[in-house]
Amino acid sequence: MTHRNSRKGVMTTAIHAGEAPDPATGASAPPLHMSSTFVTDQVAGFSAHDLEENSAYLYARWGNPTVQMLEKKLAALEGVEDCLCVASGMAAATAIFLTFLSAGDHAIVSDVSYAGVAELARDTLPRFGIAVDTVNMSDPAAVAAAIRPNTKLIHTETPVNPIGRLTDLAAISAIAKDAGALLSCDATFASPLGQNCAELGVDLIMHSVTKYIGGHGDAVGGAVAGSKELIAKMRAEASIHHGGVMSPFNAWLIARGLSLLPLRMKAHETGAQAVAEWLETRDAVTRVIYPGLKSHPQYDLAQQQMTNMSAMISFQVGNTAQGEATAQAMIEKLETIHYAVSLGHHRSLIFWMGTDALMDTSFRLSGDQLASYRAFAGDGIFRLSVGLEDADDLIADLAKIL
Ligand SMILES: *Cc1c(COP(=O)(O)O)cnc(C)c1O
């Protein structure tokens, strides 16, 4: 099958993009360049303003060959011109906000998102004179109504962590284009295989590469993919000035994971579908949200927009007290599934997220927005990241409790 974004197939793209046999040694596998500085034969400037496309390597905060290998691989898989890798997913979100927003600007941010991003948008950006409106991104009319003359950025996340609600990216992108605003999307839950963000009109495709892209739970990192022009601007600000660069060792590990991402995502999706269907049969489970289930409130949008359903399931077991008691039983009895935060690894992970607690700390929703959250999450959810173990073993583990 030819990859939607390149003339090569998706596996060939994931394996070969960004790398080539090492000209010095003939090594077939990409080398790990643990070098902070590079000997140069040019009398060059020492400022972010001197960085040009195809500049020689100078210092690792400007660029490092191993990090660049990962950036090229990710850009190829997303079907865009360039990519910036940074130290974490949060550093990627900070890079987007602080590169493209200034005092006096307005941003529209998803009212539900990764908790760290929610807190950054609500608490940090206003301190710098940036106005933020938080909007339910599953409702394009609400996004359109929030547009102001100074709206510079719309930031969404789909499927959204932790409740699995979807954003219609084509609809929001049309609104952003009309307003002359950039659209950024945190696509961590979907992975690059889950939806074609670039074709749907997303300008800045963000990932916590700690999750599916690395896929092995051993390295933290973040990435933003997009046009040459936007990424160059971010590289000068976020890497060279803010300084949150990715370690070459992490880039090397993450690129190794990314090489087999298409195979892993197929297996993740198959396993998650089996576990989600089993959860729906359990009396103890009152609600299951997974985009591959017909019961997902936006199943039609999932079918139309998503090319892989990924493996993030959220499910409810009743009220807060029942949720906490079930979480305690999981901590004591689960053997294969780890009770831990994070997601997208080959090991399955599960974590309880109470609605009241998250409202206090992160989302602070009321009215219709709180009602929409509760329609997906009730009093709280278990966020289950289905790994690559045999689905039967995961089901047997969960069956001890549910
Ligand atoms: C984990 C996560 C982040 C933050 O990434 P880190 O690598 O932990 O900094 C951002 N967005 C989403 C959707 C995530 O799941």
The ligand as a Gaussian input file, in Angstrom:
#p B3LYP/6-31G(d) Opt

LIG

0 1
 C        1.590000      12.939000      27.549000
 C        0.893000      13.967000      26.749000
 C        1.417000      15.255000      26.632000
 C        2.656000      15.695000      27.361000
 O        3.766000      15.004000      26.896000
 P        5.099000      14.755000      27.769000
 O        5.983000      14.057000      26.807000
 O        4.699000      13.932000      28.966000
 O        5.586000      16.106000      28.169000
 C        0.746000      16.158000      25.831000
 N       -0.397000      15.812000      25.202000
 C       -0.929000      14.592000      25.294000
 C       -2.199000      14.278000      24.580000
 C       -0.304000      13.621000      26.087000
 O       -0.866000      12.411000      26.209000

